[in-house]
């Protein structure tokens, strides 16, 4: 169970610290660099890195949290 907790924390931190546009660009660059046969898990990783709608305004510290977002 602890591994699931850490996995969830990792995904929440990924969403909070790296904006969705940057995550998607990093993933695109990796796929282009490694080629189409890079991994059989590419689509699963893309789903995890996809934008969720969460935004953190760093200057004001304001958060925009979409509905059904985990708390």
N, C-alpha and C positions, 0 to 999 in steps of 0.2 A: 504494500500500500504506500509505503514511503516513496517508492520510485514514481508512482502516479502523481503524488503531490509535487515532487521535484519537476516532473514533466510539465505539469500545469503551471507552476511558477516560471519555468523557463519560457513557455509560450506567452504568458502575461508580460514578462519582462521584454521579450522580443517585440511585442506589440507596443509597449510603452516607450522603449528606448530607440527603436529603429522605425522610422516612418514607413508606411506601406509602400510608397513609391520606391524608396531605396531598397526595401526587401525584394520587390519584384525585379528591379534592375540588377541586383546582385545575382539573383537566381537565373535571370536571362543570360547574363555574362558567363556564369558557370556552365550553363547548358551549351552555349556557343563554343566555349573553350574546350569542353570535354567531348563534344560531339553528341549526336542523337542517341548513341548507345551507352551513354555515361552511366546510367543506373536504371534498374527496373523500378525503383521507388521515386522516380522524378515527379510523377503526377501526384503522389501522396505528399511529397515535400512541398510542391507548389500549392496544394490546398492549405497546408499549415502556414505558409508564408503569405497567403493571399490577404488583401486588405480587409479589415473587419469593420471599419468605420470609426474606430476609436482614434481620437486626436488629442494631443497634449500641447497646449500653447505654452512654450517654454518661458516667454517673457512674462506672461501674466500668471502662469501656473494653473490656468483654467483647463478643465478636462471636458471633452465632448464624448459622452458615453452613449452608444446606440442602445436601442431596446434589445433585450435578450442577451446582453453582454454579461459574461460571468463576473461576479463580484468577489 
